[in-house]
Amino acid sequence: MASIEEVITELKRLSPDQVDEVARIIRALSRAECRPVALHHAVPACVVDEAVQHGWPAQLFTQLIGSLPDLERAPQPPLELREDL
């Protein structure tokens, strides 16, 4: 895998038309390979409400902490089905 410096060096050698083509390809690949991620609040609303009451801006939590969907627990099977696992 090439380092960032190597990639930048190679891009500097390209003509403007070639750079535009590379950018177009990268955009197309990113749209094809990546699905938009659903954003969920990582901080419960009650925590944000209390922080706002103490003078903190509500956006602080969503801008700095953002979305942590990996912390969400996946749906669990009903108890009667767990014995079969």
C-alpha positions in Angstrom: 0.0 0.0 0.0 1.3 3.4 -0.9 2.0 6.1 1.7 0.2 9.4 1.6 3.4 11.1 0.5 3.7 8.7 -2.5 0.1 9.3 -3.5 0.5 13.1 -3.3 3.7 12.9 -5.4 2.0 10.9 -8.0 -1.0 13.2 -8.1 1.3 16.2 -8.6 2.6 14.6 -11.8 -0.9 14.4 -13.3 -2.4 16.9 -15.7 -5.5 18.9 -14.5 -7.7 16.7 -16.7 -6.2 13.6 -15.1 -6.7 15.0 -11.6 -10.4 15.7 -12.5 -10.8 12.1 -13.7 -9.2 10.7 -10.6 -11.6 12.8 -8.4 -14.6 11.6 -10.5 -13.5 8.0 -10.0 -13.0 8.4 -6.3 -16.4 10.0 -5.9 -18.1 7.3 -7.9 -16.4 4.5 -5.9 -17.2 6.2 -2.5 -20.9 6.4 -3.5 -21.0 2.8 -4.8 -19.2 1.2 -1.8 -20.4 3.3 1.1 -24.0 3.4 2.4 -25.0 6.4 4.4 -24.6 5.8 8.1 -27.7 6.4 10.2 -26.8 8.8 12.9 -28.0 8.2 16.5 -27.3 10.3 19.4 -24.6 8.9 21.6 -25.7 10.9 24.6 -29.2 10.4 26.2 -31.5 13.4 25.9 -31.7 13.8 29.7 -28.0 14.3 29.8 -28.1 17.0 27.1 -31.0 18.7 28.9 -29.2 18.8 32.1 -26.0 20.1 30.5 -28.1 22.9 28.7 -29.5 23.8 32.1 -26.0 24.4 33.3 -25.1 26.6 30.4 -23.5 24.1 28.0 -24.5 24.3 24.3 -26.5 21.3 23.2 -24.5 21.0 19.9 -21.4 20.3 21.9 -22.4 16.7 22.4 -23.4 15.9 18.9 -20.4 17.8 17.3 -17.8 16.4 19.6 -19.2 13.0 20.5 -21.3 12.4 17.5 -22.8 9.1 16.6 -21.7 5.9 18.3 -24.0 3.3 16.7 -21.5 0.5 17.7 -22.4 1.0 21.3 -26.1 0.2 20.6 -27.1 -3.3 21.6 -28.3 -5.5 18.8 -31.9 -6.9 19.2 -31.9 -10.0 21.4 -33.8 -13.2 20.7 -36.7 -14.0 23.0 -35.8 -16.0 26.1 -37.5 -19.1 24.8 -35.3 -19.2 21.7 -32.0 -18.5 23.6 -31.9 -22.1 24.9 -31.6 -23.3 21.3 -28.5 -21.2 20.6 
